[in-house]
Amino acid sequence: MKRLGLIGVGAWGQRYLETAGRRGDCQIAATARRNVLADANQAVPSGDWHELIARAQTGELDGIIAATSPEHQVEVAIAAIRANVPILVEKPLGLSREGPERVLAALDAAREPRVLLINHIHLWAPAYRAVKAAVAEALAEGDVITTVESEGCSRGPFRAWSSLYDYGPHDLSMALDLLGARHSVSLEHAHRMVPADSNGELFSVHLRIGAVKVKMLVGNGAATKRRLFSVGFASGRSLVYDDLLPGSDKATQNGEAIGTSTEPPLSAVLTEFLDLIGSRCRSFERAVDAARLSLRISEVLDDVSASAS
């Protein structure tokens, strides 16, 4: 049974508490807030986040989950890396490219392998993974991806930072994961819209990742919620991940449902984190890949923000 510390018990922190509570291989053994939680067997009051990392460094905890706001993610991640404490961090890993750059520098300075996983949650969604597998099959048959289009938007939530860095990482993480994070990325067009009937904003973004045209509509100023990711091919084949549809219909190829697993995405994230804690032989490469993906995402978002402002 792995004992994990949780930094941040807001909305996402509560999801981690609920998800870990349904598993038999880990428990949230401490939190970074002193509030009394409903289930004392699930988590216990603790000190600030520095104390949790210190407890993990001594072996009292096996790893740390940072479900904090973006302003604090980088500081927590670097502290964990320096202390050689396994850490799972919520996206986006800061609010500019400076954050992932600092995390990569900390990894580079480490003398031993480190465990770092960044939760771009849709990468673990069964429907996205089914689409990704179907894409691989199509490419093996000689088909060619021509377009990727996504809509990740809703009415709210309204935060202290731009919704570009709240919604954008979801869509970009899938596009870069699917097309290859090492491909060149060029921004062709970015436009920020502020709907008259909303306090939010919407960003229309046109990119090229390698040779593929990528269109995104992201932000918190939409009239209705959308979570759509589609891949178009030269043959006319279409693969779609629609997270708002029922589980069996979330992934489709040419309109026909593709079979998916039933494991909740957040549970799949925890499974990988626990695997990395248990076997560190591949942890450093995985940590660097995670930080580099976050850096590519931040570089694109910074360029979009500058171009659309």
Secondary structure, 3 states (H helix, E strand, C coil): CEEEEEECCCHHHHHHHHHHHCCCCEEEEEECCCCCCCCCCCCCCCCCHHHHHHHHHCCCCCEEEECCCHHHHHHHHHHHHHCCCCEEEECCCCCCCHHHHHHHHHHHHCCCCCCEEEECHHHHCHHHHHHHHHHHHHHHCCCCEEEEEEEEEEECCCCCCCCHHHHHHHHHHHHHHHHCCCCCEEEEEEEEECCCCCCCCEEEEEEEECCEEEEEEEECEEEEEEEEEEEEECCCCEEEEECCCCHHHCEEECCEECCCCCCCHHHHHHHHHHHHHHCHHHHHHHHHHHHHHHHHHHHHHHHHHHHHC
